[in-house]
Amino acid sequence: MTPTQRGSRALGRVPAAGVAPSPAAVLAVLSLAAFMASLDLFIVNVAFGSIAEDFSGASLSGVSWVLNAYAVVYAALLVPLGRLADRFGRKAGLLLGLGVFILASLGCALAPGLWSLVLFRVLQAAGAALLTPTSLGLLLHAMPAERRARAVRIWAATGGLAAAAGPVIGGVLVSASWRWVFLVNLPIGLLALAFAARLVPESKDPDPGPMPDLLGAGLLAVAVGALALGLVQAPDWGWVSAATLVALAVCVLGATAFWRRSRHHVAPVVEPALLRVRSFAWSNATSLLFGVAFAGNLLVGILWMEQVWQYSPLRTGLGVAPGPLMVPAFAALAQSVAHRVPVGSMAAAGSALLGVSLVLSMALLGASPSYASELLPCLLVGGAGVGLALPTILASATADLPPARAATGSAVVNMSRQIGSVLGVSILIALLGTPVGYPALHAAFDDVRWTLAGASLLAAGAAVGMTVRTPAAGRSASPASPAAQ
């Protein structure tokens, strides 16, 4: 290796013309982009209460769209935007995604009202839905074959790092203003944009195939958004009111139209043939159900600390942190025993632990703050469950798919998780309502936790079906040929 090549390993050095950037530098840049997109989720959760306070008169149901609008759009666009980038150039897609995300973050920070903030969150989600799959595609292209698996693990681990750092960073930033939660994306994003433009090599699919189904993506967004609208507004509108029933009807019609297009479009968002692969279908079911419990549990803990215990945003962020810190440790444990424990059993155990943490919180938490003896055990158990389940679900979902469909399958299972997140937040808002007095507030939080614990139990049951068959049996029994068409 020449001195120039060795020097290009440092992120701050730009390789000379004709000298390929080192794989380590490319990995660092692409991991930074993934870190920024993941960090946004966790720090915005900590800012939830402060946003509601700043926009006087904003209800929890209204503020929930700061989270839900992002998740709906991200879920709907993840697959089609990834395919467009494969077709026209992944590096151009990454740079465009980063640019949109940075500008939308600035718009969020300057938003004069709640619904302008929601609009910029939609644009943020579109940027994230473009930069996430392109960063992974570029990473796979840039890495030598023998280093790809390790590079993907490092790239994915940035999500765990963001989960651990997000609550603390969010708490510090929100102490100044919730707007700093979005402004922090600017220096990170600009750094990633500058180095990606110089260091990351271009790649595209030499045989891109037909254009992806963007109308189908729109139908999916309408269906999930209508369901979320019906759930969060039902306490105000009435569960059997005309408005709620119309929202639910739009959801059913949108989902039906989406599935019909998926069955007949040449490049659908979700390929029906993939769902005939048993392990992949169960992985998506597990991902969706676990997403309900995971997103709901994260937000319910934050709201409990801020609304019941009257914690400041900084104290809340520090209080939440031990849970996410357990995730990388138990993800490493899951990885170390993966060759001895079936993936379905591992994901089921993690899902069950998350449910146990929710039940434990109902038994322990009281009106007076007692963090070390009441909340901390719940966070540690829940974090351990997430560490066992979530990386296992995401890493093993595509194990039984043909290699040509692995990237699409990974995007679909992430889409399922985002839809679950929308449902988890919506269910929380619907059940929490606006109770008056501590007994009613405690009862409402218990209703939320029972429901989320039920979702965890269902996820544990679905996870059993995730265990892949032996390579020979799995390939012969699964619809590999239709999926590869």
C-alpha positions, 0 to 999 in steps of 0.5 A: 500500500502506498503512503497516499493510499494509507493516508486516504484511510483518514476521513479528512484526507481526499485521495488523489486523482486516479487513487481509489479511496480506502474501504475504511474511509467509505465505511466511515462516511456511509456509517455517518450518514446512517447514524444521522438518520437513526439519531433523529428518531431517538432525539425527537422522541425526547423532544415530544413534550417540549414541542407540545408545550411550545405550540400552545394548544397543541394536543398529544394527538396533533404532536404525534404526527411529528413522529407518525408523518415521518414514519409513514412516509419513510415506510412507503418510500424506502423500497421505491426510492432505493430502486430508483437509486439503483437505476439512476445512480446510488451516489447521486441518490445518497447526495440528494437524500442527504441534501433533502434531509439537511434542508428539511432539518433546517425547515423543522428547526425554523417551523413557525407552527405545528403543521409546518413542522409536520410538513418538513418532517415529511420531507425529512423522511423522504430524504432518509428513505433515499439515503438509507438504502443507497448508503447500504448499496454503495457500501456493498459495492465498495467493499471487497467481498471478504470484508462485506459482512463485517462492514455491514455489521458496523454500518448497522451498529451505528443504529445501536450507537444512535439509540444509546446516544440519542436520548442523552443528546436529545435531553441536552439539546432540548434543555436549550430548545427543541429546535436544536434537535433538528439543527444538530443534523446540519453539521453532521449532514454537511460533513457526510455530504462533503466527504461522500461527494469526494470519497464514495465511488458511484455504482448503479444496477447495470440491469435496472429493470422496470420503474418502481411502483410509486403510485403503490407507495402513495397508496400504502402511505394513504392507508397507513396514514388513514389508520393512524388518523382514525386511531389518534382522533377516535377519542375526540371524534368518537370510536363509532363517529362518521369521521373515524369510520371514514378514516378506517374505510380509507385505510381498508380501501387504500390497503386493498388497492395497494395489494392489488397493485402489488399483485399485478405491477412488474416492480411492486413495493412488496413482491407477493412471491417474497411473502410466500417464503415462510421465514421472510413472511414471519419475519415481517409479521414479527417486525411489525408487531415488535415495532408496535411494542418498541415505539410505544414503549420508548414514548410511554417511558418518556411521557411517564417521566415528564408528565407523572414524575415531572422530569426535565428533558435533560433528566428524561434523556439521561433516565432513558439512556440505560435501556438503549445502552443495553441494546449493543451489549445484548446484540453482541450476545445474540451474535455470539450464540447465533450458531447455537440458538435458532433465530426464531427462538432468539427473537421470541426471547427478546420480544418476550423480555420487552413484554416483561419489562412493560408488565414489570413497569405496571407493578413497580411504577408509582406517583413518586419518583424512585428511579433506581428501584422502579424504572431502571430495572424495567429499562434494563430488561426492555433494553436487553429484549430489544438487543436480542430481538431487533438486530436478529429480526433485521439480520435474519429476515432475508436468509431464505431469500434468493441473493438477488432479492436480499436488498429488497427484502431488507427494505421491506422488513424495515418498512414493516417495522416503521408501520409498526412504529406508526401503530405503536405511537397511534395506539398510545395516543388513543389509549392515553387520552387526556385523563385528569388526576393521578389515578386516571392517569396511572390507569391510562398508562396501564392500558397502554402498557397492557396493549404494548405487552400484548403486541410483544407477546404476539411478536414472540409467537410470530418469531417462532416462524422466523427460523430458516430451514436448512439451505437445501430444504429452504431453497427447494421449498421456497418460491425462489424462482418467482421471487427472482423474476 
